[in-house]
Amino acid sequence: MHVQVDPPPHVLEDEIGLRLATPDADWRRRPDMDPYATRGFRAAIVARARFIENLFAAQAEVDQPGPQAWKRHRLVELGYGIPDWLHLVPQASGTPFISFYTPSEMLALAREVGLKSVRHVSGNSLAERCFADRADSLRPSSGEDLLLATT
């Protein structure tokens, strides 16, 4: 949706997801697709995707097994295939939406579960990297911080 409703420069130019999902013809009329009401969330999603894509150079995708199998099937069905360099890594633990951790709490919890290298990436730093100097004032919603960690 970012490429379709937000003016350039686009943070991420990828419409493959739209082709994978094949939404109904009236999908943009849904309340959760309102271009103005969703702009902060949309910006946060594309900032996170840009950060991850830059970090991994688009070589891996980590997701729950079910959605990942569906994506694999749709990529093949649409003729994209799965490139040899792309590693699809199933993550059986899931990705629960838990929020309102402070950066120090987030880092401490990651260390407690045994993650070795942990780094907090603030939503403000993502906004500065991806949305600085935009004429349309598109910015991510507040609270979209990331935890970058390795085992």
N, C-alpha and C positions, 0 to 999 in steps of 0.2 A: 504494500500500500504506500510505503514511503516514496517509491519511485513514481507512483501514479498521482499523488496529491501534494507532495512537497516540492517546492522549486529547487533546482540545482543550486549549489553542488550537492549531490546525493552522498550520504555517508557510506552507503552500500548499495550497489546496483545489482540486485539479484531478484529476479521474478520467478525463479524455478519453483520456489515454495508455493506460489499461486497456482502454477501448473500441476504440481503434485496434489494439491488439495482439491482442485476442480470444483470450486464453490458454485452454488446456484447462481443464475443470472442476476438475481437481486441481492446478492450478498452485501453490497455496499449500502443498502438501505437499512440494514440491521442497526439498532442503536449502538452496539459495541463497535461499529465501524465508522461512526461519525468522524469526519476528518478533523474537525476542531476539537471535539471532546476527547479524542484519543491521541492528540498530537504529542503530549508529554510521554505517554506510555510507548507510543510508536518510536519516538526519539530514543527512549531508554533501550528498547529492544534492538534497534539498529546500532546504537553505540556499543552495546554488549557484543553483538555479532561481529562488528568491525574489530573490536579489541581481541576477541577470540580468534578471528580469522588472521589478524596480524601476528598473534602469538604463535599459532600453530602453522602458519603459512598454508592454511586449508588442507592439511594432511590427515586430520583425524576428526571424527565426530563421536562424541560420547553422548549416549542417550539410553533410555530404558529399552529393554529388548523388544517389546511389542511395537512401539512407535518406530524403532529403528528398522525392524523387519518390514513394516509397512512402507517406509521411505525407500528401502532397498528395492522392494517390489515395484513401486511407482517409478523410480529412476530407470529401471530396466524396461518397464512397460512403455514409458515415454521415449525410449531410445537414447537416453543419456548413458546408460550403463553405469558400472562402478569402476572408476579408473584404478589401475594397479597401485598408484601412489596414495589412494585414500583408504585409511584404516577406520572401519566402523567398529567401535568399541562399546559393547553392551555394558550398561551399568545397572546391575540388578538391585542396588540399594535404593534406587529411586532418587528423586530430587524434590524433597518436600519444600514447600514455601513457608519458611520461618523467617520472621523479620523482627526488626527493632533491636538488633544487637548493636552495641557500640563497636567501633573498630577494635578496641582492646579486647572486648569480650569475644569477638569473632576470631581474633588471632589466638587467644588463649584456648578456646574450644578446639581449634584446629590442632594446636600443639598437643592438647590432652589426648586426642585420638591417634597420635603418632605421626602426624604429618610433619615432615622435616623442614622444608623451606616454606614459610608462609608470608604472604604479603597482602596488605589491604590496598585496594584500588578504589579511591573515592569516586562517587558519582560526579562531583565537581571536576575532577581531573579528566574523566571521560567526556564531560561536556566541553571542557576546554580543548581537548584533542580533536573532537569531532564536529563541534558546532560553533567554534569561535568565528566572529566576524560575519555571521549570517545576517542578511538583510531582513529575513522574515522572523527573527527571534525564536526559531525552533530550538527548544532545549529539552533534555530528558526530564521526566518527573523526578522529584526529590526522593532520596532514599534508595537509589539504584546503585549501591556499592557492591563490589565484587571481592571475593577471596580467591587469591591465586595461591595454590599450594601444590607441593610435590611429595611423593612418598619416599 
